[in-house]
């Protein structure tokens, strides 16, 4: 099981030096990948009365693709979006950005995608929130063609490309596409289309049920469910022993990847986040220096 980290961007603010220091130290501690969440804009709760979203206009988010271009030159970590809200973005532009990150990182990029929940953000980016499920399926198919074919012609419900292609194309052809999933429809979509998936439930009966749905959809699509990756997530709450136990549960559940999240633990600084990861790395038996 490959173990990485969730970049705590909502708690580190806009400091570019923190990005550099975090990436370097995470690699030294033996973590293998860094995952970044995605939001382009936040809603202003003073205007959107009754706003109950997890993030708002004051919540900091680095743009993942740009940040990964920076980290690609600083570390040898795998770079993972967890997840890019794909249907609110232009398909061909995402394919181009992903190809560039993959190229600059030497093929160390994994594109996690999902639907998102923030209708305010969809409006700001000029996309239809209501059609996002249908759109993501077409987008993934088109992106894979753009990453592997020199010239692409595509006319779908949402995108049209006439004899055009990306240059340069990525190292990985195609780039692995993983899906965030937390509903039966999303599980089925992951089974049909994804190279791997990020479940939003913990090991146990809910995960077992979700995996059954993913596997059934994969088999129906003529795919081997055993080839799909699975990335779990554990949150740091000050107890390294408990975190290691949770990681063990994911390993027993067959996870291929795991990410350690330090956000939401009351950590006040970059040093606090890295200190927590030092304890986590030791508890998980990672190489440390």
C-alpha positions as CSV (number, residue, x, y, z in Angstrom):
1,X,0.0,0.0,0.0
2,X,1.5,3.3,-1.1
3,X,1.2,6.0,1.6
4,X,1.0,9.7,0.8
5,X,-0.4,12.9,2.3
6,X,-3.2,15.4,1.8
7,X,-1.7,18.9,1.3
8,X,-3.3,21.1,4.0
9,X,-3.9,24.1,1.8
10,X,-6.9,25.4,3.7
11,X,-4.7,25.8,6.7
12,X,-1.3,27.0,5.3
13,X,-2.5,30.1,3.5
14,X,-0.9,31.7,0.4
15,X,2.8,31.2,1.4
16,X,4.7,29.8,-1.5
17,X,7.6,29.0,0.8
18,X,5.3,26.7,2.8
19,X,4.5,24.7,-0.4
20,X,8.2,24.2,-1.0
21,X,9.0,23.3,2.6
22,X,6.1,20.9,2.9
23,X,6.9,19.0,-0.3
24,X,10.5,18.6,0.5
25,X,9.9,17.4,4.1
26,X,7.1,15.0,3.1
27,X,9.4,13.3,0.7
28,X,12.2,13.1,3.3
29,X,9.7,11.4,5.7
30,X,9.1,8.6,3.2
31,X,5.7,9.5,1.9
32,X,5.1,8.6,-1.7
33,X,2.5,11.1,-3.0
34,X,0.9,14.4,-2.3
35,X,-2.8,14.9,-2.9
36,X,-4.5,18.3,-3.4
37,X,-8.2,19.2,-3.2
38,X,-9.7,21.6,-5.7
39,X,-11.9,24.7,-5.5
40,X,-11.6,27.6,-7.9
41,X,-13.8,30.2,-6.1
42,X,-15.6,30.3,-2.8
43,X,-19.1,31.6,-2.1
44,X,-19.6,34.7,0.1
45,X,-21.9,33.6,2.9
46,X,-22.8,37.2,3.5
47,X,-24.6,37.2,0.2
48,X,-25.5,33.5,-0.1
49,X,-27.8,33.4,3.0
50,X,-27.9,30.1,4.8
51,X,-24.7,29.0,3.2
52,X,-23.7,25.6,4.6
53,X,-20.9,24.5,2.4
54,X,-17.6,23.2,3.8
55,X,-15.7,26.1,2.3
56,X,-16.4,29.7,1.5
57,X,-14.8,32.9,0.1
58,X,-12.2,33.0,2.8
59,X,-10.9,29.4,2.4
60,X,-7.6,29.2,0.7
61,X,-7.1,26.8,-2.2
62,X,-4.0,26.7,-4.4
63,X,-4.8,25.8,-8.0
64,X,-3.7,22.1,-8.2
65,X,-2.3,22.0,-11.7
66,X,-0.2,25.1,-11.2
67,X,1.0,24.0,-7.8
68,X,2.0,20.6,-9.1
69,X,4.0,22.3,-11.8
70,X,5.9,23.9,-9.0
71,X,6.3,20.7,-7.0
72,X,7.3,18.7,-10.0
73,X,10.6,20.6,-10.0
74,X,11.1,20.2,-6.2
75,X,10.3,16.6,-5.4
76,X,10.0,13.1,-6.8
77,X,6.5,12.6,-5.2
78,X,3.6,11.4,-7.2
79,X,1.2,14.3,-7.7
80,X,-2.5,13.5,-7.2
81,X,-5.7,15.6,-7.6
82,X,-8.2,14.4,-5.1
83,X,-10.3,15.6,-6.8
84,X,-10.4,18.1,-9.7
85,X,-14.1,19.1,-10.2
86,X,-13.9,18.2,-13.9
87,X,-17.4,19.2,-15.2
88,X,-16.9,22.8,-14.2
89,X,-13.7,23.0,-16.3
90,X,-13.0,23.0,-20.0
91,X,-12.3,19.4,-21.1
92,X,-9.5,20.1,-23.6
93,X,-7.8,22.6,-21.3
94,X,-7.8,20.1,-18.4
95,X,-6.3,17.5,-20.8
96,X,-3.6,19.9,-21.8
97,X,-2.8,20.9,-18.2
98,X,-2.7,17.3,-17.0
99,X,-0.4,16.3,-19.9
100,X,1.9,19.1,-18.9
101,X,2.0,18.1,-15.3
102,X,2.6,14.5,-16.3
103,X,5.4,15.6,-18.6
104,X,7.1,17.9,-16.1
105,X,6.9,15.3,-13.4
106,X,8.2,12.5,-15.5
107,X,5.0,10.5,-15.5
108,X,4.2,11.0,-11.8
109,X,0.7,12.3,-12.1
110,X,-2.6,10.8,-11.2
111,X,-5.8,12.7,-12.2
112,X,-8.5,12.3,-9.6
113,X,-11.8,13.7,-10.8
114,X,-15.3,14.2,-9.5
115,X,-18.6,16.1,-9.8
116,X,-18.4,18.5,-6.9
117,X,-21.2,20.0,-4.9
118,X,-20.9,23.8,-5.2
119,X,-23.4,25.2,-7.6
120,X,-22.1,28.8,-7.0
121,X,-18.7,27.7,-8.4
122,X,-20.3,26.1,-11.4
123,X,-22.1,29.3,-12.2
124,X,-18.9,31.3,-11.9
125,X,-17.1,29.0,-14.3
126,X,-20.0,29.1,-16.8
127,X,-21.0,25.4,-16.6
128,X,-24.3,23.7,-16.0
129,X,-24.5,22.1,-12.5
130,X,-27.4,19.9,-13.5
131,X,-25.6,18.0,-16.3
132,X,-22.4,17.3,-14.5
133,X,-22.8,13.6,-14.2
134,X,-23.4,13.0,-18.0
135,X,-20.6,15.5,-18.8
136,X,-17.9,13.9,-16.8
137,X,-18.3,10.6,-18.6
138,X,-17.9,12.2,-22.0
139,X,-14.9,14.3,-20.7
140,X,-13.0,11.3,-19.5
141,X,-13.4,9.5,-22.8
142,X,-12.3,12.6,-24.7
143,X,-9.3,13.3,-22.5
144,X,-8.0,9.7,-22.9
145,X,-8.1,10.1,-26.7
146,X,-6.3,13.5,-26.5
147,X,-3.5,11.9,-24.5
148,X,-3.0,8.9,-26.8
149,X,-4.0,10.1,-30.3
150,X,-2.1,12.7,-32.4
151,X,-5.3,14.0,-34.0
152,X,-8.8,13.8,-32.5
153,X,-12.2,14.4,-34.0
154,X,-15.0,14.2,-31.5
155,X,-18.6,15.5,-31.5
156,X,-20.5,14.8,-28.3
157,X,-23.3,16.3,-26.2
158,X,-20.9,18.7,-24.5
159,X,-17.6,18.9,-26.5
160,X,-16.6,19.2,-30.1
161,X,-13.1,18.8,-31.4
162,X,-12.3,18.7,-35.2
163,X,-9.0,17.2,-36.2
164,X,-7.0,18.7,-33.4
165,X,-4.5,17.3,-30.8
166,X,-2.2,18.0,-27.9
167,X,1.6,18.5,-28.3
168,X,3.5,17.5,-26.4
169,X,1.5,14.5,-25.2
170,X,2.0,13.1,-21.7
171,X,4.5,10.5,-20.6
172,X,1.7,8.2,-19.4
173,X,-0.6,7.5,-22.4
174,X,-3.2,7.6,-21.0
175,X,-2.8,9.4,-17.6
176,X,-4.5,7.4,-14.8
177,X,-8.0,8.8,-14.1
178,X,-9.4,8.1,-10.6
179,X,-12.9,8.9,-9.5
180,X,-14.2,10.3,-6.2
181,X,-17.3,8.4,-5.4
182,X,-20.0,8.5,-2.6
183,X,-23.2,7.4,-4.2
184,X,-24.4,4.3,-6.0
185,X,-24.5,6.1,-9.3
186,X,-20.9,7.3,-8.7
187,X,-19.8,3.8,-7.8
188,X,-21.2,2.5,-11.0
189,X,-19.5,5.3,-13.0
190,X,-16.2,4.5,-11.3
191,X,-16.5,0.8,-12.2
192,X,-17.2,1.5,-15.8
193,X,-14.6,4.2,-16.4
194,X,-12.0,4.7,-13.7
195,X,-8.5,3.4,-13.2
196,X,-9.1,3.7,-9.5
197,X,-11.4,5.3,-7.0
198,X,-11.5,7.3,-3.7
199,X,-14.3,6.0,-1.5
200,X,-15.8,8.4,1.0
201,X,-16.5,5.7,3.6
202,X,-14.3,3.8,6.0
203,X,-13.5,0.1,5.9
204,X,-16.4,-2.0,7.0
205,X,-19.9,-2.8,5.7
206,X,-20.4,0.4,3.8
207,X,-17.1,0.1,1.9
208,X,-17.8,-3.6,1.2
209,X,-21.2,-2.7,-0.3
210,X,-19.6,0.2,-2.4
211,X,-16.9,-2.1,-3.7
212,X,-19.5,-4.7,-4.7
213,X,-21.2,-2.1,-6.8
214,X,-18.0,-0.9,-8.4
215,X,-16.9,-4.4,-9.2
216,X,-20.2,-5.4,-10.7
217,X,-20.2,-2.3,-12.9
218,X,-16.6,-3.0,-14.0
219,X,-17.5,-6.6,-15.0
220,X,-20.6,-5.4,-16.9
221,X,-18.3,-3.1,-18.9
222,X,-15.9,-6.0,-19.6
223,X,-13.3,-4.8,-17.2
224,X,-11.3,-6.6,-14.5
225,X,-12.3,-5.2,-11.1
226,X,-9.0,-6.4,-9.6
227,X,-7.2,-3.9,-11.8
228,X,-8.9,-0.9,-10.2
229,X,-6.9,1.0,-7.6
230,X,-8.4,2.0,-4.2
231,X,-7.2,5.0,-2.1
232,X,-8.3,5.3,1.5
233,X,-7.8,8.3,3.8
234,X,-7.0,8.6,7.5
235,X,-7.1,11.8,9.5
236,X,-4.5,12.8,12.1
237,X,-6.1,13.5,15.5
238,X,-3.1,13.4,17.7
239,X,-2.8,9.7,18.3
240,X,-0.2,7.9,16.1
241,X,-1.2,4.5,17.4
242,X,-4.8,4.9,16.4
243,X,-3.8,6.3,13.0
244,X,-1.6,3.2,12.4
245,X,-4.5,1.0,13.3
246,X,-6.8,2.8,10.9
247,X,-4.1,2.4,8.2
248,X,-4.0,-1.3,8.9
249,X,-7.8,-1.5,8.4
250,X,-7.4,0.1,4.9
251,X,-4.5,-2.3,4.1
252,X,-6.7,-5.3,5.2
253,X,-9.5,-3.9,3.0
254,X,-7.3,-4.1,0.0
255,X,-6.4,-0.4,-0.5
256,X,-3.6,0.1,-3.0
257,X,-3.0,3.7,-1.7
258,X,-3.6,5.7,1.5
259,X,-3.4,9.4,2.2
260,X,-2.8,11.0,5.7
261,X,-4.8,14.1,6.2
262,X,-3.7,16.6,8.9
263,X,-6.4,19.2,8.3
264,X,-9.1,19.7,10.9
265,X,-6.8,18.7,13.8
266,X,-6.3,22.2,15.2
267,X,-2.7,22.5,13.9
268,X,-1.7,26.2,13.7
269,X,1.4,26.2,11.5
270,X,3.4,24.5,8.8
271,X,5.7,23.2,11.6
272,X,2.7,21.7,13.4
273,X,1.5,19.9,10.3
274,X,5.0,18.5,9.5
275,X,5.5,17.5,13.2
276,X,2.3,15.5,13.0
277,X,3.4,13.8,9.8
278,X,6.8,12.9,11.4
279,X,4.9,11.1,14.1
280,X,2.6,9.5,11.5
281,X,5.6,8.4,9.4
282,X,7.2,6.7,12.4
283,X,4.0,4.9,13.4
284,X,3.5,3.7,9.8
285,X,7.1,2.5,9.5
286,X,8.1,4.8,6.7
287,X,11.7,5.7,5.9
288,X,12.6,9.0,7.7
289,X,15.6,11.3,7.6
